Amino acid sequence: MNVVQSLCRFADALERLLAARDAAAFERVWDALGLDRLAWEALALARRSDRDAIEPALAQVDRRLLAVLERSRAFRDRHFVTFRVPELERWQHATAAALVGARWGVAGLRTVVADTQAPIARRYFAFLGLAEQHPDAAWPLFERYLVTPGAHHAFVAAAVEAARYYSGRADVLVSLFQRIRGDQLLRRFLGPKILESLYVLGEERSLPLFEQLLVAGHTDPDIGRCEVTRALVAVRKLTGRVAPSCKFADAEQEAVQRALDDAERRFDAERDCIVPVTVI
């Protein structure tokens, strides 16, 4: 399915929500259509697609989202107010940001990001659109978020993932990891993203950090979040050797080699994946 078809399906689903007579009917339509997945998949495609071709479909989605929001705010169901209305608001901000990108390109997205009076979610989705497009001239904007302590976590996360497309920038990511490594919440959130971008960049200046993490990194059953596994694969790619680590007693075991081969395949498959975060 192409992006215009996906957006049209989303618009049709919103039309069915508008026809729901009450919160219960609204909920049934939402679940029956799998609206969470349908919406985010359509909006992700829209952020990465040709601008002229999708503007009419995006504008239609935007109008219907505004209408659904106006109607849904009349419902008083607690679950609905707590979960459905905020999600609809996020979709509308994501749609509005994508529409700006479709109409005015990178310059329009940068204007939304710079507008501190705009809703934070709308600015974030414009920033995410920039990260996914990663134009050369946008690096100073991403770098500003990477080097500024206390910058909004969602923007920092998108900047971290965008950094993988800018060769020669590994030192900025290494510095950020060293700055947040003692903060366990930030490390759990940003650490995997930083190490993934460093892995994609594959620069020698990241080798000392990966070597440290072989013995001092966090382990996790999910290999995407396991600092030691990421370090093992990165060190092997940079040096050609399987180094000793706190995770595997014998680096030469065939099972260890297979595990690292599997991890490397997964890491390489995900190298172009920028994952949005929830902005409340």
VEXDREN-891748 format. One record per residue (C-alpha): residue in three letters; x, y, z. Coordinates in nm, 4 decimals, padded with zeros to 6 digits, m for minus. Layout:
// VEXDREN-891748
ALA, X, Y, Z
...
//
This chain:
// VEXDREN-891748
MET, 00.0000, 00.0000, 00.0000
ASN, 00.1417, 00.3424, m00.0925
VAL, 00.1373, 00.6478, 00.1314
VAL, m00.1687, 00.8131, m00.0276
GLN, m00.3725, 00.4944, 00.0117
SER, m00.2580, 00.4667, 00.3727
LEU, m00.3601, 00.8259, 00.4456
CYS, m00.6972, 00.7719, 00.2785
ARG, m00.7606, 00.4662, 00.4965
PHE, m00.6770, 00.6801, 00.7994
ALA, m00.9145, 00.9546, 00.6852
ASP, m01.1945, 00.7001, 00.6298
ALA, m01.1392, 00.5590, 00.9779
LEU, m01.1691, 00.9079, 01.1231
GLU, m01.4950, 00.9546, 00.9343
ARG, m01.6287, 00.6414, 01.1050
LEU, m01.5264, 00.7831, 01.4427
LEU, m01.7233, 01.0974, 01.3637
ALA, m02.0317, 00.8829, 01.3081
ALA, m02.0019, 00.7126, 01.6501
ARG, m02.2976, 00.8130, 01.8664
ASP, m02.1236, 00.7843, 02.2044
ALA, m01.7928, 00.6938, 02.3727
ALA, m01.8701, 00.3194, 02.3713
ALA, m01.9405, 00.3185, 01.9980
PHE, m01.6311, 00.5315, 01.9442
GLU, m01.4239, 00.2714, 02.1328
ARG, m01.5658, m00.0164, 01.9286
VAL, m01.4745, 00.1526, 01.6022
TRP, m01.1261, 00.2337, 01.7323
ASP, m01.0572, m00.1280, 01.8285
ALA, m01.2184, m00.2835, 01.5206
LEU, m01.0042, m00.0756, 01.2839
GLY, m00.6792, m00.1141, 01.4795
LEU, m00.6593, 00.2617, 01.4704
ASP, m00.3399, 00.2992, 01.6767
ARG, m00.1319, 00.1074, 01.4243
LEU, m00.3146, 00.2414, 01.1193
ALA, m00.2606, 00.6034, 01.2250
TRP, 00.1077, 00.5861, 01.3160
GLU, 00.1982, 00.3811, 01.0088
ALA, 00.0254, 00.6326, 00.7809
LEU, 00.1924, 00.9293, 00.9503
ALA, 00.5360, 00.7651, 00.9428
LEU, 00.5002, 00.7069, 00.5683
ALA, 00.3841, 01.0650, 00.5200
ARG, 00.6900, 01.2140, 00.6922
ARG, 00.9212, 01.0308, 00.4512
SER, 00.7302, 01.0696, 00.1249
ASP, 00.7261, 01.2967, m00.1771
ARG, 00.5758, 01.6275, m00.0707
ASP, 00.3511, 01.7260, m00.3623
ALA, 00.1855, 01.3863, m00.3948
ILE, 00.0628, 01.3629, m00.0370
GLU, m00.0436, 01.7185, 00.0500
PRO, m00.4171, 01.6762, m00.0424
ALA, m00.4483, 01.3503, 00.1520
LEU, m00.2664, 01.4956, 00.4530
ALA, m00.4877, 01.8035, 00.4493
GLN, m00.7956, 01.5799, 00.4505
VAL, m00.6640, 01.3828, 00.7494
ASP, m00.5860, 01.7065, 00.9317
ARG, m00.9392, 01.8421, 00.8832
ARG, m01.1013, 01.5211, 01.0011
LEU, m00.8743, 01.4947, 01.3032
LEU, m00.9756, 01.8444, 01.4101
ALA, m01.3415, 01.7476, 01.3723
VAL, m01.2962, 01.4222, 01.5665
LEU, m01.1156, 01.6084, 01.8449
GLU, m01.3953, 01.8636, 01.8732
ARG, m01.6560, 01.5875, 01.8976
SER, m01.4568, 01.3626, 02.1308
ARG, m01.4022, 01.6348, 02.3903
ALA, m01.7761, 01.6207, 02.4581
PHE, m01.7464, 01.2644, 02.5901
ARG, m01.6971, 01.2348, 02.9667
ASP, m01.5864, 00.8725, 02.9929
ARG, m01.2719, 00.8656, 03.2125
HIS, m01.0823, 00.6089, 03.0031
PHE, m01.1642, 00.8049, 02.6914
VAL, m01.0480, 01.1373, 02.8351
THR, m00.7286, 00.9847, 02.9773
PHE, m00.6162, 00.7794, 02.6766
ARG, m00.8083, 00.8492, 02.3575
VAL, m00.8150, 01.2290, 02.3536
PRO, m00.4369, 01.2648, 02.4174
GLU, m00.3647, 01.0134, 02.1402
LEU, m00.5890, 01.2028, 01.8986
GLU, m00.4049, 01.5217, 01.9922
ARG, m00.0691, 01.3565, 01.9166
TRP, m00.1975, 01.2426, 01.5779
GLN, m00.3152, 01.5915, 01.4993
HIS, 00.0208, 01.7465, 01.5913
ALA, 00.2040, 01.4817, 01.3866
THR, m00.0280, 01.5447, 01.0917
ALA, 00.0091, 01.9219, 01.1138
ALA, 00.3894, 01.8928, 01.1223
ALA, 00.3877, 01.6551, 00.8244
LEU, 00.1597, 01.8963, 00.6366
VAL, 00.4062, 02.1812, 00.6976
GLY, 00.6822, 01.9597, 00.5629
ALA, 00.4749, 01.8727, 00.2567
ARG, 00.3998, 02.2375, 00.1806
TRP, 00.7236, 02.4126, 00.2743
GLY, 00.9866, 02.1423, 00.3098
VAL, 01.2828, 02.1620, 00.5453
ALA, 01.2454, 02.5380, 00.5906
GLY, 00.8889, 02.4929, 00.7130
LEU, 00.9874, 02.2185, 00.9571
ARG, 01.2665, 02.4336, 01.0994
THR, 01.0226, 02.7202, 01.1449
VAL, 00.7899, 02.4998, 01.3508
VAL, 01.0801, 02.3716, 01.5635
ALA, 01.1946, 02.7277, 01.6323
ASP, 00.8465, 02.8437, 01.7376
THR, 00.8627, 02.8130, 02.1166
GLN, 00.4948, 02.9151, 02.1398
ALA, 00.3848, 02.6097, 01.9396
PRO, 00.2724, 02.2946, 02.1259
ILE, 00.5717, 02.0824, 02.2247
ALA, 00.4320, 01.7766, 02.0433
ARG, 00.3999, 01.9705, 01.7165
ARG, 00.7570, 02.0987, 01.7475
TYR, 00.8754, 01.7457, 01.8249
PHE, 00.7133, 01.5919, 01.5162
ALA, 00.8640, 01.8658, 01.3001
PHE, 01.2016, 01.7895, 01.4586
LEU, 01.1473, 01.4176, 01.3965
GLY, 01.0713, 01.4933, 01.0317
LEU, 01.4021, 01.6778, 01.0069
ALA, 01.5824, 01.3862, 01.1703
GLU, 01.4340, 01.1414, 00.9207
GLN, 01.5341, 01.3626, 00.6290
HIS, 01.8705, 01.4619, 00.7919
PRO, 01.9664, 01.7392, 00.5490
ASP, 02.3311, 01.8455, 00.5721
ALA, 02.2479, 02.1954, 00.6929
ALA, 02.0489, 02.0620, 00.9916
TRP, 02.3490, 01.9233, 01.1814
PRO, 02.4087, 02.2410, 01.3915
LEU, 02.0471, 02.2165, 01.5149
PHE, 02.0867, 01.8509, 01.6131
GLU, 02.4241, 01.9199, 01.7748
ARG, 02.2755, 02.1961, 01.9880
TYR, 02.0366, 01.9486, 02.1488
LEU, 02.3133, 01.6907, 02.1938
VAL, 02.5448, 01.9254, 02.3827
THR, 02.2841, 02.1118, 02.5911
PRO, 02.2287, 01.9614, 02.9393
GLY, 01.8602, 01.9504, 03.0296
ALA, 01.7348, 01.9656, 02.6702
HIS, 01.3980, 01.7946, 02.6183
HIS, 01.4548, 01.4189, 02.6168
ALA, 01.2411, 01.3553, 02.3078
PHE, 01.4344, 01.6064, 02.0979
VAL, 01.7664, 01.4693, 02.2236
ALA, 01.6575, 01.1167, 02.1286
ALA, 01.5727, 01.2240, 01.7728
ALA, 01.9007, 01.4168, 01.7454
VAL, 02.0938, 01.1108, 01.8675
GLU, 01.9359, 00.8947, 01.5983
ALA, 01.9875, 01.1616, 01.3305
ALA, 02.3585, 01.1812, 01.4193
ARG, 02.4219, 00.8421, 01.2553
TYR, 02.3854, 01.0111, 00.9165
TYR, 02.6594, 01.2665, 00.9822
SER, 03.0046, 01.1113, 00.9536
GLY, 03.2764, 01.2435, 01.1809
ARG, 03.0354, 01.3198, 01.4690
ALA, 03.1042, 01.0216, 01.6941
ASP, 03.2843, 01.2400, 01.9484
VAL, 02.9637, 01.4328, 02.0210
LEU, 02.7759, 01.1092, 02.0925
VAL, 03.0586, 00.9698, 02.3068
SER, 03.0570, 01.2892, 02.5137
LEU, 02.6801, 01.2676, 02.5563
PHE, 02.7011, 00.9058, 02.6737
GLN, 02.9704, 00.9939, 02.9264
ARG, 02.7568, 01.2830, 03.0516
ILE, 02.4446, 01.0694, 03.1090
ARG, 02.5978, 00.7367, 03.2079
GLY, 02.5516, 00.8014, 03.5808
ASP, 02.1824, 00.8901, 03.5398
GLN, 02.0166, 00.5481, 03.5186
LEU, 01.6864, 00.6743, 03.3767
LEU, 01.8504, 00.8748, 03.0995
ARG, 02.0996, 00.5978, 03.0337
ARG, 01.8248, 00.3401, 02.9899
PHE, 01.6354, 00.5723, 02.7559
LEU, 01.9170, 00.7313, 02.5550
GLY, 02.1992, 00.4799, 02.5970
PRO, 02.0780, 00.2233, 02.3394
LYS, 02.0107, 00.5007, 02.0864
ILE, 02.3560, 00.6539, 02.1363
LEU, 02.5326, 00.3198, 02.1029
GLU, 02.3264, 00.2292, 01.7969
SER, 02.4256, 00.5525, 01.6218
LEU, 02.7894, 00.5018, 01.7191
TYR, 02.7683, 00.1500, 01.5784
VAL, 02.6285, 00.2804, 01.2493
LEU, 02.8964, 00.5514, 01.2256
GLY, 03.1666, 00.2901, 01.2918
GLU, 03.4363, 00.5453, 01.3752
GLU, 03.7613, 00.4665, 01.5556
ARG, 03.7005, 00.7397, 01.8137
SER, 03.4130, 00.5335, 01.9579
LEU, 03.6346, 00.2282, 02.0188
PRO, 03.7549, 00.3282, 02.3708
LEU, 03.3929, 00.3650, 02.4885
PHE, 03.2917, 00.0282, 02.3464
GLU, 03.5969, m00.1332, 02.5080
GLN, 03.4963, 00.0137, 02.8449
LEU, 03.1461, m00.1247, 02.8065
LEU, 03.2768, m00.4771, 02.7479
VAL, 03.3376, m00.4995, 03.1227
ALA, 03.1335, m00.2111, 03.2661
GLY, 02.8265, m00.2073, 03.0419
HIS, 02.4724, m00.3010, 03.1346
THR, 02.3395, m00.6367, 03.0201
ASP, 01.9830, m00.7000, 02.9057
PRO, 01.7919, m00.9991, 02.7612
ASP, 01.6968, m00.7755, 02.4665
ILE, 02.0121, m00.7561, 02.2544
GLY, 01.9051, m00.4163, 02.1241
ARG, 01.9284, m00.2791, 02.4782
CYS, 02.2302, m00.4830, 02.5917
GLU, 02.5315, m00.2525, 02.6100
VAL, 02.7778, m00.5421, 02.6314
THR, 02.6413, m00.7178, 02.3229
ARG, 02.6462, m00.3922, 02.1265
ALA, 03.0053, m00.3346, 02.2418
LEU, 03.1134, m00.6861, 02.1467
VAL, 02.9755, m00.6541, 01.7948
ALA, 03.1151, m00.3005, 01.7530
VAL, 03.4625, m00.3988, 01.8739
ARG, 03.4618, m00.7014, 01.6419
LYS, 03.3701, m00.4814, 01.3452
LEU, 03.6332, m00.2200, 01.4331
THR, 03.9190, m00.4551, 01.5241
GLY, 03.8323, m00.7948, 01.3800
ARG, 03.8537, m00.9692, 01.7184
VAL, 03.6055, m01.0989, 01.9723
ALA, 03.7160, m00.9364, 02.2965
PRO, 03.6714, m01.0769, 02.6484
SER, 03.3630, m00.9394, 02.8235
CYS, 03.1626, m00.9637, 03.1425
LYS, 02.8832, m01.1395, 02.9520
PHE, 03.0721, m01.4357, 02.8026
ALA, 03.3433, m01.6247, 02.9891
ASP, 03.4903, m01.7742, 02.6706
ALA, 03.4793, m01.5418, 02.3703
GLU, 03.5986, m01.8188, 02.1381
GLN, 03.3040, m02.0513, 02.1957
GLU, 03.1072, m02.1276, 01.8810
ALA, 02.7832, m02.0354, 02.0583
VAL, 02.9230, m01.6892, 02.1351
GLN, 03.0222, m01.6395, 01.7725
ARG, 02.6732, m01.7378, 01.6585
ALA, 02.5135, m01.5028, 01.9103
LEU, 02.7248, m01.2129, 01.7855
ASP, 02.6499, m01.2993, 01.4226
ASP, 02.2764, m01.2929, 01.5006
ALA, 02.3112, m00.9630, 01.6861
GLU, 02.5079, m00.8073, 01.4008
ARG, 02.2398, m00.9055, 01.1498
ARG, 01.9739, m00.7437, 01.3671
PHE, 02.1811, m00.4281, 01.4218
ASP, 02.2463, m00.3915, 01.0490
ALA, 01.8771, m00.4422, 00.9672
GLU, 01.7840, m00.1591, 01.2064
ARG, 02.0536, 00.0899, 01.1088
ASP, 01.8120, 00.3231, 00.9243
CYS, 01.5345, 00.3045, 01.1838
ILE, 01.4454, 00.6212, 01.3748
VAL, 01.1938, 00.5374, 01.6456
PRO, 00.9490, 00.8089, 01.7618
VAL, 00.8904, 00.8554, 02.1330
THR, 00.5687, 00.9510, 02.3097
VAL, 00.5442, 01.3210, 02.3922
ILE, 00.2777, 01.3997, 02.6517
//
